[in-house]
Structure formats: structure tokens, C-alpha cells
Amino acid sequence: MNSTAVRADCAADRAGTLTFDLTAPAPAPDSVLLLRRRGAAGGKPGGTVRIPLSRPAPGRLRAVLPAAAELAEGRWDAYVEEPGDEPAEAVVEPGLRDLRALVDRCPDTGAASVSARVPYPTLDGRLAVRSWVRAPHAEAGHVLAGPAGMTVRGVLYGVEAGEGAAVEARLPGEPDRTHSVPLTAPGPDGPAGSFAFTLPYAPPAAGPVPEAQLWQLWLVPAAGADGVRISRILDDVWSRNKSFVYPGHPAAPGVLATPCYTADNDLCLRLEPAPADR
């Protein structure tokens, strides 16, 4: 079976349960859908999750990953595994993906952690699942790339904002280059846990910008508290870095500022030397 690709249709419900319906040659008894997490840095093992297969109809196999099942943060590649002394694996290719139920999810803001799983096609045509597990979590909502700064609204999960709450722009590897702005409440009509802030471009751009810099945005819920990474994970987009594109604006002479997302959906401010015509 290891030379045969299997095709899987995926569906998600509002709770985050994923259902995989596979079309495949008849597998050996006790075959499973195998999710293998890509190894961490340094070659450390990523882990595996095995999901039993049922047969809801002739020629169809089904695997269900409940929302309550643990799935560590990362990217998980999908295979069908047949048991044996030397288990055989078939690559799983993506079919139809019905992920409408994941759009604009609103978990309980009092939950200790927030998790999200999004099936997606890899660049080489295989099926994978992007998983996030955040405790606590700051979900980015509307992002306005204004001419002098970026304004962001969002919802904070797992912790309440208190006195001294702020957002910090941090340049990785340079702890002395951190800029803070106060957190504000967006108004009485917002959902529980709502927050807002405006980060001017000029302060981060005041230092040297010899090449592109990616400033990470962290929400500090109270003075002295640990920061919470600001990301957007509660919908059906597995990687926002190319699909959510914002306009750039001059931040300082010769410096261009642009709000952006990373491939892991973390919100950032990108500073870079401006083109000659800017």
C-alpha cells in the first residue's frame, strides 16, 4: 500500500472536530490514519497520533479527530498505516475541504487554553494539519494599516487585561529594542475580552534598519506579566503570510513599515529599507 496515494475529504465542525473521509484500496484490518508531527529543531522527534478507521460506506473509510483529542502545536502530515512487522504507509492527498464552520470561531474567553486545527494541502501535494495550542491567547481581528501607525482590534483568551496592560513590539535578538503602547478597550459593544491598540511606526523605525526586520507583537495583560503572542488562528486560514497583505507606509526617512503575518499566523510589523521611489 505504500506506493498508492489515498485521497481524503475533510470537514470541520464548530467545536473543532475534524472528519476525514478517505477513498482507498481495501486496507488490511486495523489500518489507521497516522498523523506525524514534523520534527522540531535539532532533529527531535515530533510525535505521532493514530486514529482508527471505520467504514461508513463501501469504498469509503472514515477517521475522526475529536476536538478534545490532544494535538501538539505544529504541522502534522497525514498517512494511512497498515500494521505489520514492517508497517506500510500510504501518502494522503487532499480532497475537498469543508472548513466553513471554523470561520470566526469564538471560544469561551475564560478557557485556560485555545486550540485550532486546519487541514491544508502542502506545497508538494500532500494533506497536512496545522495545529495551534495557546494558553493564553490574543486573537487578532481587524488590522488597519494607517499612514502613521497600525491599529488592531482583537480578543484576549485565558487571562484578563488589568492595570498597566500594554502591547510590546519586540525585535528578536535585540532585547534593548522594545517599544510599548497602552492597551485600550474598543468600547462597550465589543465581545468579552476585547482589546485594541495603535502602534506608531516611528519609534521602532528610529533605530538602524539596514535590512528587513520583523518586529513581533506581544500583549502584556498587566504590568510585570508575561507577554502573550498576538496571532490569528480562529478561522480556516492555515498560513496568512501571503493571503493577508497590507499596504506599507513611510516610517522614517528611507524606512518602510508594513503590518504582516508570518507563515504561522503571528502578527508582526515589518520594517525594511524603502525603495528609491518611496
C-alpha positions in Angstrom: 0.0 0.0 0.0 3.0 2.3 0.4 3.1 3.0 -3.3 -0.5 4.1 -3.5 -1.7 7.6 -2.6 -5.0 7.9 -0.7 -7.3 10.9 -1.2 -9.1 12.4 1.8 -12.0 14.8 2.0 -12.0 16.9 5.2 -14.8 18.5 7.2 -14.7 20.5 10.5 -17.4 21.4 13.0 -17.7 24.4 15.2 -16.1 22.7 18.1 -13.0 21.8 16.1 -13.6 18.1 15.4 -12.1 17.0 12.1 -13.6 14.2 10.0 -11.5 12.6 7.2 -13.4 10.6 4.6 -10.9 8.6 2.5 -11.1 6.7 -0.8 -8.6 3.9 -0.9 -8.0 0.4 -1.9 -9.1 -2.1 0.7 -6.6 -1.8 3.6 -5.5 -4.5 5.9 -7.6 -4.9 9.1 -6.7 -2.4 11.9 -5.3 0.1 9.5 -5.2 3.7 10.9 -4.9 7.3 9.8 -1.5 8.3 11.0 -0.7 12.0 11.8 3.1 12.6 12.2 4.3 15.9 13.5 7.3 17.3 11.7 10.4 17.2 13.9 11.4 20.1 16.0 14.7 21.9 15.6 17.7 19.7 16.2 16.1 16.6 14.9 14.0 15.9 17.9 11.1 13.6 17.2 7.8 15.3 16.6 5.3 12.6 17.8 2.6 10.6 16.1 -1.2 10.2 16.5 -3.1 7.2 15.3 -6.8 7.5 14.5 -8.9 4.3 13.9 -10.6 3.9 10.5 -14.3 3.0 10.2 -16.2 2.0 7.0 -19.3 4.2 6.7 -20.0 3.1 3.1 -18.5 0.7 0.5 -15.2 2.0 -0.7 -15.1 4.7 1.9 -13.0 4.9 5.1 -13.5 7.5 7.9 -11.3 8.8 10.7 -12.5 11.3 13.3 -10.2 13.5 15.3 -12.3 14.8 18.2 -11.8 18.4 19.3 -10.9 17.1 22.8 -8.0 15.0 21.4 -4.6 16.3 22.2 -2.6 17.5 19.2 0.5 19.5 20.0 1.2 22.7 18.2 2.9 22.2 14.8 2.4 20.8 11.3 1.2 17.2 11.1 1.5 15.1 7.9 -1.2 12.5 7.1 -0.7 8.9 6.1 -2.7 5.6 6.1 -0.7 3.0 8.0 -1.2 -0.7 7.6 0.0 -2.8 10.6 2.7 -5.5 10.3 6.2 -6.3 11.2 7.2 -3.5 8.8 4.1 -1.2 8.7 3.3 0.2 5.3 2.4 3.8 4.8 0.4 5.5 2.1 0.6 9.2 1.5 -2.7 11.0 1.9 -3.6 13.6 -0.8 -6.0 16.5 -0.1 -9.6 16.2 -1.5 -12.5 18.6 -0.7 -12.1 20.6 2.4 -15.3 21.9 4.1 -13.9 24.2 6.8 -16.7 26.8 6.8 -17.5 26.0 10.5 -14.1 27.2 11.5 -14.6 30.8 10.3 -14.8 33.4 13.1 -14.9 30.9 15.9 -15.5 32.4 19.4 -14.3 30.2 22.2 -15.1 31.0 25.8 -12.8 33.8 26.8 -12.4 32.2 30.2 -10.9 29.0 28.8 -7.4 28.2 30.0 -6.2 27.5 26.5 -7.3 27.9 22.9 -6.7 25.3 20.2 -7.2 25.3 16.5 -6.6 22.7 13.7 -6.8 23.4 10.0 -6.3 20.7 7.3 -4.4 22.1 4.3 -2.6 21.0 1.1 1.2 21.1 1.3 3.3 22.5 -1.5 4.2 19.0 -2.7 0.5 17.9 -2.8 0.0 16.1 0.4 -2.5 16.5 3.2 -1.4 18.0 6.5 -3.0 19.6 9.6 -1.8 22.8 11.1 -2.4 22.8 14.9 -2.1 25.6 17.4 -2.3 25.3 21.2 -2.1 28.7 23.0 -2.5 29.3 26.7 -3.4 32.2 27.0 -4.1 33.6 23.5 -4.5 37.0 21.9 -6.6 36.7 18.8 -6.0 39.5 16.2 -9.1 40.8 14.5 -9.4 43.9 12.3 -6.0 45.4 11.3 -5.9 48.9 9.9 -2.6 49.9 8.3 -2.8 53.7 8.7 -0.3 56.2 7.4 1.4 56.7 10.8 0.7 53.5 12.6 -1.2 50.2 12.7 -4.4 49.9 14.7 -5.5 46.4 15.8 -8.6 45.1 17.5 -8.8 41.6 19.0 -10.0 39.3 21.8 -7.9 38.1 24.7 -8.5 34.5 25.9 -7.4 32.8 29.1 -6.4 35.9 31.0 -7.9 39.3 31.7 -6.3 42.6 30.9 -5.5 44.7 34.1 -3.7 47.8 35.2 -0.7 48.6 33.0 -1.9 46.4 30.1 0.2 47.1 27.0 1.4 45.8 23.7 5.1 45.5 23.1 6.8 45.4 19.7 10.0 43.3 20.1 12.8 42.8 17.7 14.1 39.3 18.2 17.7 39.0 19.2 17.8 42.7 20.4 16.2 42.9 23.8 17.0 46.6 24.1 14.9 47.4 21.1 11.4 47.1 22.6 8.6 49.7 22.1 5.4 49.7 24.2 1.9 51.2 23.7 -1.0 51.1 26.1 -3.9 48.7 25.5 -7.3 50.3 25.2 -10.8 48.9 25.4 -12.6 49.1 22.0 -16.0 50.1 23.5 -19.0 48.6 25.3 -20.3 46.8 22.2 -17.3 44.5 21.8 -17.2 40.9 23.0 -15.8 39.9 26.4 -12.1 40.2 26.4 -11.9 42.7 23.6 -8.8 44.9 23.2 -7.4 47.5 20.9 -4.2 49.3 20.4 -2.4 51.6 18.0 1.3 51.1 17.4 3.1 54.1 15.7 5.7 53.2 13.1 8.2 55.9 14.0 9.6 54.6 17.4 10.7 51.2 16.1 12.0 52.8 12.9 14.1 55.3 14.9 16.9 52.7 15.2 19.0 51.4 12.4 17.1 49.4 9.7 19.9 48.2 7.4 17.8 45.2 6.2 14.3 43.8 6.7 13.3 43.5 10.3 10.3 41.5 11.7 9.0 43.0 14.9 6.9 40.6 17.0 3.8 41.9 18.7 3.1 40.8 22.3 0.2 41.7 24.5 1.2 42.2 28.2 -2.0 41.8 30.2 -0.8 43.7 33.2 2.4 45.4 34.4 5.1 42.7 35.0 3.0 39.9 33.4 4.3 37.5 30.8 3.6 38.6 27.2 1.0 36.8 25.0 1.8 36.4 21.3 -0.7 38.2 19.1 -1.8 35.9 16.3 -4.9 35.0 14.3 -5.8 31.3 14.4 -9.5 31.1 14.9 -10.6 30.6 11.3 -9.9 28.4 8.2 -6.6 30.0 7.1 -3.5 27.9 7.8 -0.9 30.4 6.6 -1.7 34.1 6.3 1.7 35.5 5.2 0.8 35.6 1.5 -3.0 35.9 1.7 -3.3 38.8 4.1 -1.3 41.7 2.6 -1.3 45.2 3.9 -0.1 48.5 2.4 3.3 49.9 3.5 3.9 53.4 4.7 7.0 55.6 5.3 8.0 55.2 8.9 11.2 57.3 8.9 13.4 58.7 6.1 14.4 55.7 4.0 12.3 53.2 6.0 9.0 51.5 5.0 6.6 49.9 7.6 4.1 47.2 6.8 1.9 45.1 9.1 2.1 41.5 8.2 1.5 37.9 9.3 4.1 35.1 9.5 3.6 31.7 7.9 2.5 30.6 11.4 -0.2 33.4 11.6 1.7 35.5 14.1 1.1 39.3 13.7 4.2 41.4 13.1 5.4 44.8 12.0 7.9 44.6 9.1 10.4 47.4 8.7 12.7 47.5 5.6 14.7 50.0 3.7 12.4 51.9 1.4 12.7 51.6 -2.4 14.3 54.6 -4.0 11.0 55.8 -5.4 9.5 56.0 -1.8 
